Amino acid sequence: MLLTLSNVSKSYRTAEGPIAVLRGIDLSVDAAQSVALTGESGSGKSTLLHLAGGLDRADTGSIIVNGEDITALDEAGRAGYRRKTVGLVFQQFNLIPSLSVADNIAFHAKLADRYDADWARELTDTLGLSTLLNRYPEQLSGGQQQRVAIARTLAARPALVLADEPTGNLDETTSEVVLDLMISLSRSAGSALLLVTHSSRMASKLDRQVVLRGGKIVA
């Protein structure tokens, strides 16, 4: 297993007291497997993704990625984990405005010391970005920016790709195309993909579907 969550729980403090968001989550994802994480708003999907991405700490349990328990890492260790092991894709494209498309795509891979020009070329060709490499984010459509964000994530060949509603800001037709490319390219990179979506149609494209309800996995 590339990713294993065991008895993972997370609560947040509020003025009214702690609110449990995740309650004893057990989940495993194989290398190069794609898993859709579905459920109603507030069921804990994004929180689970943030914990697996090292963006937040679990209250209890362990999260093993590539044999390493990331819950035992300090802040510097989690930053290194995010740089070397995991790739994140969100609804917000988070591209660097001052960098060209080519430089945005190369940015994380070079930080991880894993930039491969041939792989970057394959990504840009497959994602239809080859003619846009000298443009800047503000010169791109939403769908083009999301393709750049996906290329940037996959350029470093992360062991684990975490995607939170990555096509949520796109129209239906563009969403289908972008998601299909993301799944295909994740497999080509050998990356496991854990993707949050509200769409049952989108979820059906992935290898497995996991349903969260009230902070627990129910299916």
C-alpha positions as a Python dict, from the first residue, in 0.01 Angstrom:
ca = {
    (1, 'M'): (0, 0, 0),
    (2, 'L'): (127, 346, -85),
    (3, 'L'): (-110, 530, 152),
    (4, 'T'): (-256, 385, 471),
    (5, 'L'): (-466, 577, 724),
    (6, 'S'): (-530, 388, 1048),
    (7, 'N'): (-779, 509, 1311),
    (8, 'V'): (-734, 871, 1203),
    (9, 'S'): (-944, 1127, 1390),
    (10, 'K'): (-954, 1506, 1374),
    (11, 'S'): (-1149, 1768, 1570),
    (12, 'Y'): (-1154, 2146, 1556),
    (13, 'R'): (-1208, 2377, 1850),
    (14, 'T'): (-1496, 2623, 1835),
    (15, 'A'): (-1654, 2863, 2082),
    (16, 'E'): (-1919, 2597, 2145),
    (17, 'G'): (-1659, 2327, 2204),
    (18, 'P'): (-1472, 2076, 1987),
    (19, 'I'): (-1633, 1952, 1665),
    (20, 'A'): (-1530, 1606, 1546),
    (21, 'V'): (-1469, 1611, 1169),
    (22, 'L'): (-1309, 1268, 1120),
    (23, 'R'): (-1382, 971, 1343),
    (24, 'G'): (-1151, 669, 1328),
    (25, 'I'): (-1080, 663, 954),
    (26, 'D'): (-918, 351, 803),
    (27, 'L'): (-827, 379, 435),
    (28, 'S'): (-563, 231, 205),
    (29, 'V'): (-465, 328, -150),
    (30, 'D'): (-231, 126, -374),
    (31, 'A'): (42, 274, -590),
    (32, 'A'): (-95, 397, -926),
    (33, 'Q'): (-454, 344, -803),
    (34, 'S'): (-718, 617, -833),
    (35, 'V'): (-974, 660, -554),
    (36, 'A'): (-1270, 899, -548),
    (37, 'L'): (-1363, 1040, -207),
    (38, 'T'): (-1729, 1139, -205),
    (39, 'G'): (-1990, 1252, 47),
    (40, 'E'): (-2201, 1549, 149),
    (41, 'S'): (-2050, 1887, 233),
    (42, 'G'): (-1907, 1878, 584),
    (43, 'S'): (-1849, 1502, 582),
    (44, 'G'): (-1471, 1547, 625),
    (45, 'K'): (-1344, 1492, 271),
    (46, 'S'): (-1122, 1799, 246),
    (47, 'T'): (-997, 1751, 602),
    (48, 'L'): (-888, 1397, 516),
    (49, 'L'): (-705, 1527, 210),
    (50, 'H'): (-531, 1798, 413),
    (51, 'L'): (-411, 1542, 668),
    (52, 'A'): (-281, 1308, 397),
    (53, 'G'): (-106, 1605, 237),
    (54, 'G'): (70, 1707, 557),
    (55, 'L'): (-115, 2040, 561),
    (56, 'D'): (-266, 1965, 902),
    (57, 'R'): (-208, 1724, 1190),
    (58, 'A'): (-434, 1436, 1293),
    (59, 'D'): (-543, 1417, 1657),
    (60, 'T'): (-508, 1038, 1665),
    (61, 'G'): (-401, 755, 1439),
    (62, 'S'): (-127, 711, 1181),
    (63, 'I'): (-88, 812, 816),
    (64, 'I'): (175, 602, 637),
    (65, 'V'): (293, 717, 295),
    (66, 'N'): (566, 518, 121),
    (67, 'G'): (649, 356, 453),
    (68, 'E'): (682, 684, 645),
    (69, 'D'): (442, 791, 921),
    (70, 'I'): (385, 1156, 837),
    (71, 'T'): (201, 1215, 1167),
    (72, 'A'): (540, 1185, 1339),
    (73, 'L'): (699, 1462, 1130),
    (74, 'D'): (765, 1814, 1257),
    (75, 'E'): (685, 2122, 1046),
    (76, 'A'): (1011, 2102, 852),
    (77, 'G'): (961, 1732, 791),
    (78, 'R'): (608, 1789, 660),
    (79, 'A'): (736, 2063, 428),
    (80, 'G'): (992, 1819, 290),
    (81, 'Y'): (722, 1556, 249),
    (82, 'R'): (504, 1799, 51),
    (83, 'R'): (801, 1891, -167),
    (84, 'K'): (926, 1537, -239),
    (85, 'T'): (638, 1291, -205),
    (86, 'V'): (296, 1448, -252),
    (87, 'G'): (135, 1662, -521),
    (88, 'L'): (-165, 1886, -454),
    (89, 'V'): (-431, 2005, -698),
    (90, 'F'): (-713, 2235, -584),
    (91, 'Q'): (-1001, 2429, -740),
    (92, 'Q'): (-784, 2740, -709),
    (93, 'F'): (-508, 2702, -964),
    (94, 'N'): (-241, 2871, -746),
    (95, 'L'): (-15, 2942, -1043),
    (96, 'I'): (267, 3194, -998),
    (97, 'P'): (160, 3504, -1197),
    (98, 'S'): (514, 3620, -1271),
    (99, 'L'): (620, 3286, -1425),
    (100, 'S'): (545, 3160, -1774),
    (101, 'V'): (349, 2839, -1827),
    (102, 'A'): (676, 2650, -1888),
    (103, 'D'): (832, 2783, -1567),
    (104, 'N'): (516, 2716, -1363),
    (105, 'I'): (518, 2355, -1481),
    (106, 'A'): (887, 2309, -1396),
    (107, 'F'): (872, 2489, -1059),
    (108, 'H'): (790, 2207, -816),
    (109, 'A'): (984, 1942, -1005),
    (110, 'K'): (1298, 2155, -984),
    (111, 'L'): (1241, 2218, -612),
    (112, 'A'): (1222, 1841, -564),
    (113, 'D'): (1530, 1796, -785),
    (114, 'R'): (1330, 1569, -1015),
    (115, 'Y'): (1279, 1778, -1327),
    (116, 'D'): (1274, 1564, -1643),
    (117, 'A'): (1246, 1765, -1966),
    (118, 'D'): (1118, 1465, -2165),
    (119, 'W'): (842, 1395, -1911),
    (120, 'A'): (750, 1765, -1897),
    (121, 'R'): (726, 1766, -2276),
    (122, 'E'): (499, 1460, -2269),
    (123, 'L'): (276, 1631, -2012),
    (124, 'T'): (246, 1952, -2210),
    (125, 'D'): (178, 1765, -2533),
    (126, 'T'): (-89, 1544, -2377),
    (127, 'L'): (-255, 1834, -2194),
    (128, 'G'): (-258, 2055, -2503),
    (129, 'L'): (-23, 2315, -2359),
    (130, 'S'): (264, 2302, -2609),
    (131, 'T'): (163, 2624, -2784),
    (132, 'L'): (106, 2810, -2457),
    (133, 'L'): (442, 2765, -2285),
    (134, 'N'): (549, 3129, -2321),
    (135, 'R'): (221, 3271, -2198),
    (136, 'Y'): (147, 3383, -1842),
    (137, 'P'): (-142, 3263, -1622),
    (138, 'E'): (-349, 3579, -1679),
    (139, 'Q'): (-345, 3504, -2053),
    (140, 'L'): (-507, 3161, -2008),
    (141, 'S'): (-864, 3040, -1972),
    (142, 'G'): (-973, 2861, -1656),
    (143, 'G'): (-947, 2521, -1822),
    (144, 'Q'): (-598, 2599, -1950),
    (145, 'Q'): (-486, 2715, -1605),
    (146, 'Q'): (-614, 2394, -1448),
    (147, 'R'): (-421, 2190, -1706),
    (148, 'V'): (-107, 2384, -1615),
    (149, 'A'): (-171, 2315, -1245),
    (150, 'I'): (-205, 1943, -1318),
    (151, 'A'): (111, 1942, -1531),
    (152, 'R'): (299, 2122, -1254),
    (153, 'T'): (190, 1863, -999),
    (154, 'L'): (270, 1561, -1214),
    (155, 'A'): (602, 1698, -1346),
    (156, 'A'): (770, 1591, -1021),
    (157, 'R'): (619, 1239, -1046),
    (158, 'P'): (485, 1249, -687),
    (159, 'A'): (409, 917, -524),
    (160, 'L'): (70, 1053, -418),
    (161, 'V'): (-155, 1308, -590),
    (162, 'L'): (-428, 1468, -378),
    (163, 'A'): (-697, 1660, -567),
    (164, 'D'): (-979, 1857, -403),
    (165, 'E'): (-1260, 1920, -655),
    (166, 'P'): (-996, 1995, -921),
    (167, 'T'): (-1252, 2062, -1193),
    (168, 'G'): (-1506, 2240, -973),
    (169, 'N'): (-1454, 2576, -1145),
    (170, 'L'): (-1480, 2436, -1499),
    (171, 'D'): (-1776, 2372, -1727),
    (172, 'E'): (-1902, 2014, -1759),
    (173, 'T'): (-1738, 1934, -2093),
    (174, 'T'): (-1400, 2076, -1992),
    (175, 'S'): (-1424, 1899, -1654),
    (176, 'E'): (-1466, 1561, -1821),
    (177, 'V'): (-1168, 1612, -2050),
    (178, 'V'): (-940, 1746, -1777),
    (179, 'L'): (-1029, 1468, -1531),
    (180, 'D'): (-975, 1195, -1792),
    (181, 'L'): (-631, 1340, -1868),
    (182, 'M'): (-547, 1369, -1498),
    (183, 'I'): (-634, 1005, -1432),
    (184, 'S'): (-441, 883, -1735),
    (185, 'L'): (-131, 1091, -1663),
    (186, 'S'): (-131, 995, -1292),
    (187, 'R'): (-117, 631, -1398),
    (188, 'S'): (164, 708, -1644),
    (189, 'A'): (359, 876, -1364),
    (190, 'G'): (297, 579, -1133),
    (191, 'S'): (121, 812, -887),
    (192, 'A'): (-165, 712, -659),
    (193, 'L'): (-458, 955, -693),
    (194, 'L'): (-699, 1044, -413),
    (195, 'L'): (-963, 1284, -546),
    (196, 'V'): (-1249, 1462, -372),
    (197, 'T'): (-1560, 1514, -583),
    (198, 'H'): (-1932, 1576, -535),
    (199, 'S'): (-2008, 1430, -878),
    (200, 'S'): (-2105, 1064, -897),
    (201, 'R'): (-2033, 1075, -1270),
    (202, 'M'): (-1680, 1197, -1210),
    (203, 'A'): (-1628, 948, -926),
    (204, 'S'): (-1726, 658, -1152),
    (205, 'K'): (-1422, 727, -1371),
    (206, 'L'): (-1181, 629, -1092),
    (207, 'D'): (-1078, 279, -983),
    (208, 'R'): (-1258, 293, -646),
    (209, 'Q'): (-1516, 507, -470),
    (210, 'V'): (-1512, 577, -96),
    (211, 'V'): (-1808, 749, 72),
    (212, 'L'): (-1770, 964, 386),
    (213, 'R'): (-2064, 1050, 608),
    (214, 'G'): (-2038, 1228, 943),
    (215, 'G'): (-1661, 1183, 951),
    (216, 'K'): (-1676, 807, 894),
    (217, 'I'): (-1631, 585, 589),
    (218, 'V'): (-1967, 423, 517),
    (219, 'A'): (-1894, 262, 179),
}
